[in-house]
């Protein structure tokens, strides 16, 4: 839900729209509803603007655990659509996180070649992830 006042902010504050989009997509991903208003715009932006790499890693692992709640389940993320499930700017940055988690053994890419592949969560504990 977005109020008409918040809708008016979109044109005025273009640089912040990505953070608001991340907030709404992430809420939706876990079945939550949020209202975007002029009153909470700045809060939503600040919560999603300076997310660290370890925080985004945790967010992405949580999304995988939510989408793949049982072993051997998998997900085919579409980087140019699904990048909003974590606090990144675009598909290539999202792909960097997928590669990061795959190289560290948290995800396994299913399929062959460089074509889009499903990913399977291989483990949840990630205490050794670098800060």
C-alpha positions as CSV (number, residue, x, y, z in Angstrom):
1,X,0.0,0.0,0.0
2,X,1.3,3.4,-0.9
3,X,-0.3,6.7,0.1
4,X,-0.9,9.4,-2.5
5,X,1.6,11.6,-0.6
6,X,4.3,8.9,-0.8
7,X,3.5,8.4,-4.5
8,X,4.3,12.1,-5.0
9,X,7.7,11.6,-3.4
10,X,8.7,9.1,-6.0
11,X,9.3,11.9,-8.6
12,X,11.0,14.1,-6.1
13,X,13.2,11.5,-4.5
14,X,14.2,9.2,-7.3
15,X,17.5,8.2,-5.7
16,X,15.6,6.7,-2.8
17,X,13.0,4.7,-4.7
18,X,15.2,1.6,-4.9
19,X,15.4,1.4,-1.1
20,X,11.6,1.7,-0.8
21,X,11.2,-1.0,-3.5
22,X,13.5,-3.3,-1.5
23,X,11.5,-2.7,1.7
24,X,8.2,-3.5,0.0
25,X,9.5,-6.6,-1.9
26,X,11.2,-8.0,1.3
27,X,8.0,-7.5,3.3
28,X,6.0,-9.2,0.5
29,X,8.5,-12.1,0.3
30,X,7.7,-13.1,3.9
31,X,4.0,-12.4,3.7
32,X,4.0,-9.1,5.4
33,X,2.2,-5.9,4.3
34,X,3.6,-2.5,4.7
35,X,2.2,0.9,4.0
36,X,4.6,3.4,2.4
37,X,3.7,6.9,3.5
38,X,5.3,10.3,3.7
39,X,5.8,9.7,7.4
40,X,7.7,6.4,7.1
41,X,9.5,7.1,3.8
42,X,12.8,8.2,5.5
43,X,12.8,5.3,7.9
44,X,12.3,2.7,5.0
45,X,15.1,4.4,3.1
46,X,17.5,4.4,6.0
47,X,16.8,0.7,6.9
48,X,17.7,-0.4,3.4
49,X,20.4,2.1,2.3
50,X,23.6,1.0,4.0
51,X,23.1,-2.7,4.3
52,X,26.5,-4.4,4.7
53,X,27.6,-7.4,2.7
54,X,27.2,-9.8,5.7
55,X,23.7,-8.4,6.3
56,X,22.8,-9.0,2.6
57,X,24.3,-12.5,2.8
58,X,22.1,-13.2,5.8
59,X,19.0,-11.8,4.0
60,X,19.7,-14.0,1.0
61,X,20.2,-17.1,3.0
62,X,16.9,-16.3,4.8
63,X,15.1,-16.0,1.5
64,X,16.5,-19.3,0.4
65,X,15.5,-21.0,3.6
66,X,12.0,-19.5,3.2
67,X,11.6,-20.5,-0.4
68,X,13.3,-23.9,0.1
69,X,12.1,-25.1,3.5
70,X,13.0,-28.7,3.0
71,X,16.3,-30.3,1.9
72,X,16.7,-30.8,-1.8
73,X,14.3,-28.1,-2.7
74,X,15.5,-25.4,-5.1
75,X,14.8,-22.0,-6.4
76,X,15.6,-20.3,-9.8
77,X,16.1,-16.7,-8.9
78,X,15.7,-14.2,-11.8
79,X,18.4,-11.6,-10.9
80,X,16.8,-8.7,-12.8
81,X,13.5,-9.3,-10.9
82,X,14.5,-10.8,-7.6
83,X,17.4,-8.5,-6.7
84,X,15.0,-6.6,-4.5
85,X,14.8,-9.5,-2.0
86,X,18.1,-8.1,-0.6
87,X,19.3,-4.5,-0.5
88,X,21.2,-4.2,-3.8
89,X,20.9,-1.9,-6.7
90,X,20.5,-4.3,-9.7
91,X,20.7,-7.9,-11.1
92,X,24.5,-8.0,-11.5
93,X,25.0,-7.1,-7.8
94,X,22.5,-9.8,-6.9
95,X,24.3,-12.3,-9.0
96,X,27.5,-11.4,-7.2
97,X,25.8,-12.6,-3.9
98,X,24.7,-15.8,-5.5
99,X,28.2,-16.5,-6.7
100,X,29.6,-15.5,-3.3
101,X,27.3,-18.0,-1.5
102,X,28.0,-20.7,-4.1
103,X,31.8,-20.4,-3.8
104,X,31.5,-20.7,0.0
105,X,29.4,-23.8,-0.2
106,X,26.1,-22.4,1.0
107,X,24.4,-22.8,-2.4
108,X,24.8,-25.4,-5.1
109,X,24.0,-24.5,-8.7
110,X,22.0,-27.2,-10.4
111,X,22.3,-27.6,-14.1
112,X,25.2,-27.2,-16.5
113,X,26.9,-24.3,-18.2
114,X,26.4,-20.6,-17.7
115,X,22.7,-20.7,-18.4
116,X,20.4,-19.7,-15.6
117,X,20.2,-22.6,-13.1
118,X,18.3,-23.5,-10.0
119,X,20.1,-23.1,-6.7
120,X,19.9,-25.5,-3.8
121,X,20.6,-24.4,-0.3
122,X,23.4,-26.7,1.1
123,X,23.7,-25.4,4.6
124,X,22.3,-22.8,6.9
125,X,25.0,-22.1,9.5
126,X,27.2,-19.3,8.3
127,X,29.3,-18.2,11.3
128,X,32.5,-18.3,9.3
129,X,31.3,-15.7,6.7
130,X,33.7,-12.9,6.7
131,X,32.6,-9.5,8.0
